[in-house]
């Protein structure tokens, strides 16, 4: 699947993140109002999804799953443990873990917006999107979440 992200370079240094599980962002956290705006957008703009606690993240994380018995397109690997349901979750620090295509992962990492999960592998398709710090970065985060949704569903927002 071709990337549609076309991300700008992220300004500043990469934030510090935890070296293992739980993989969280330790610096440059999202302001509460930005994190809440992202959660609100995700809650209203991702059709045919369900919101519930993550199957793998810290208990206060909010996760987004494919609704009902929907399955992702062939060859798509979503978040563990089931690999076919949860495609994104947002942590209390404002960072997210998302499933993305290989092309989108490369762009996310190359442009400084995120990193692979410490346990990343072909069957653990998890990358961290650093928490947005500004309204401008919030728009970038929405684009990355939309790419994760597209990867999970085969549908464009």
Secondary structure as UniProt FT lines:
FT   HELIX           32..45
FT   TURN            47..48
FT   STRAND          49..53
FT   TURN            59..60
FT   STRAND          62..66
FT   TURN            68..69
FT   TURN            74..75
FT   TURN            80..82
FT   STRAND          86..90
FT   TURN            92..93
FT   STRAND          96..98
FT   HELIX           102..110
FT   TURN            111..112
FT   STRAND          114..116
FT   TURN            118..119
FT   TURN            122..123
FT   STRAND          127..129
FT   HELIX           135..153
//
